[in-house]
Amino acid sequence: MGAGMRLMAVHAHPDDESSKGAATMARYVAEGHQVMVVTCTGGEAGSPLNPAMDTPEVRANMTEIRREEMARAAKILGVQHRWLGFVDSGLPEGDPLPPLPEGSFGVVPLEEPTEALVRVIREFRPHVILTYDENGGYPHPDHIRTHEISVAAFDAAAEPDRFPDAGEPWQPLKLYYLHGFSRARMQAFHEALTERGLESPYEDWLKRWDPDKADIMERVTTRVECADYFEVRDEALKAHATQIDPNSRWFAVPLEMQRELWPTEEYELVRSLVDSTLPEDDLFAGVREKVDI
């Protein structure tokens, strides 16, 4: 398997890996560890979110284009990549919400994608797995299903009686939830931008934020320093050209300001089979001491 620890990040759609934890992954790759991104769906239900890419030709070939974008992003990040092979459910809209499309990721029986993920876990043998929390990071049905199968597969991968045809059992040692939408982070960037006389893309967002809603930072256990890899993260994001407008708020905060004010990416440790002292600054804390590499 090569040198170093092994980290697996399980995501719902292509581009999710570049907007959530990408700088962390790039850092660990640079340090000689192996990182694999598993993408559960092909993003087939997505539409062009970058006005420059919103053409009839792009709309007609979204599935193929998004696969090409994912390949470019994986190369930029230096990660291995696997498609789990399920169909994007889309984001239902309306009141009441319409049912999800038949056969889509959000409605297939849970055992089917869980087995598919267990197969990849047993092959790659990750020490650490990253995924979304119970709310999916935001309530997209594919994100919530990604959470469900990741938690189920974390346990099932080690059980010989579960999915016996999916490879030799393997027990990951730590499970984390990714956290990115923090009010404290947005507030810090908003204040720094306005103090410098720059336009802030966060003003309206902060005004709409429910003051009684807890900040996700209250759940964070682990902050990984990865500021040196923010530029890599941004290049991976831009590789998803159908989804990411290079003039959008993703890139509104200068990198120097980000490195100064918020040089970390945040995670919540939810399962650990090694000694873990919180707070942490390393996803492999406790694993390094347990595993002979």
C-alpha positions, 0 to 999 in steps of 0.5 A, spaced: 500 500 500 505 504 500 508 509 505 504 513 510 497 513 513 491 512 509 485 517 509 478 516 505 473 522 504 466 520 502 462 525 498 456 525 495 457 529 488 463 531 484 466 538 487 464 536 494 471 534 495 474 540 493 469 545 497 470 540 504 476 538 506 480 539 500 486 543 503 487 538 509 487 532 503 492 536 499 497 537 506 496 529 507 498 527 500 504 532 501 506 529 507 506 522 504 500 519 506 495 516 501 488 519 500 482 516 497 476 520 495 469 516 494 464 520 490 457 516 491 454 519 485 455 522 478 452 529 479 447 527 474 442 532 476 446 538 477 446 544 472 451 549 470 452 554 476 457 558 473 454 562 468 460 562 463 458 554 462 451 555 462 450 553 454 446 547 451 452 543 449 454 543 456 447 541 459 447 536 454 453 533 456 453 534 464 455 527 466 461 526 462 463 533 463 463 532 471 466 526 470 472 530 467 472 535 472 472 530 477 478 527 474 482 534 474 480 535 481 483 529 483 489 530 479 490 537 482 489 534 489 494 528 488 488 523 491 486 517 488 478 517 486 473 512 486 466 512 483 461 509 487 456 508 481 449 511 484 445 516 481 444 523 483 437 524 487 437 532 485 435 537 490 427 537 491 423 543 491 416 545 492 411 545 498 410 539 499 416 536 496 416 531 490 418 524 491 425 523 489 426 519 482 426 512 482 432 508 483 436 515 485 441 514 491 437 517 496 431 512 495 435 505 493 435 500 499 441 502 504 444 496 504 446 496 497 450 503 497 453 500 504 456 494 501 459 498 495 462 502 500 464 497 504 468 493 498 472 500 497 474 500 504 476 493 505 480 494 498 483 501 500 484 499 508 483 506 510 485 508 518 481 514 518 474 516 514 471 523 513 464 524 511 458 529 513 454 529 519 447 527 520 444 533 517 449 532 511 452 539 512 446 541 508 439 537 507 441 535 500 438 527 500 444 525 497 448 528 503 444 525 508 444 518 505 452 519 504 452 520 512 448 514 513 452 509 509 459 512 511 457 510 518 454 504 517 460 502 513 465 504 518 462 498 522 460 493 517 467 493 514 470 489 520 465 484 520 466 478 517 459 476 516 457 482 513 458 482 506 462 476 506 463 477 498 466 484 499 473 483 501 477 481 507 474 485 513 478 491 515 477 496 521 478 503 520 480 507 526 477 513 526 471 517 523 470 524 523 464 529 520 467 534 516 464 541 518 465 548 514 459 552 514 461 556 521 458 563 523 464 564 526 469 563 520 464 568 516 464 573 521 471 573 522 472 574 514 466 579 514 469 584 519 476 583 516 474 585 509 469 591 511 475 594 516 479 594 509 474 597 505 473 591 501 466 588 499 464 582 503 459 577 500 457 575 507 453 581 510 446 578 507 448 571 509 450 573 516 443 578 517 439 572 515 443 567 520 438 565 526 441 568 532 439 562 536 442 557 532 448 554 535 455 555 531 457 548 528 464 550 531 461 548 538 461 541 535 468 541 532 474 537 536 479 537 531 482 543 527 487 541 522 492 547 520 493 547 512 493 554 510 499 552 505 494 548 501 489 553 500 491 555 493 491 547 491 484 547 494 482 553 490 485 550 483 481 544 485 475 547 486 476 551 479 477 544 476 469 543 477 468 549 472 460 547 471 459 548 478 464 554 481 464 561 478 471 563 479 468 570 480 464 567 486 464 568 493 468 562 494 474 566 492 472 573 495 477 573 501 484 574 499 488 568 501 493 572 505 487 574 509 485 567 510 491 564 512 492 569 517 485 569 520 483 562 519 488 557 517 485 551 519 479 546 516 475 543 522 472 536 523 468 533 529 471 526 531 465 521 532 468 514 533 475 512 535 478 506 536 485 509 539 487 513 544 484 520 543 485 527 547 481 532 545 482 537 542 486 535 536 490 538 530 491 532 526 486 527 523 491 521 525 492 523 532 493 516 536 493 512 529 500 514 528 502 511 535 498 504 533 500 503 526 506 500 524 508 504 517 
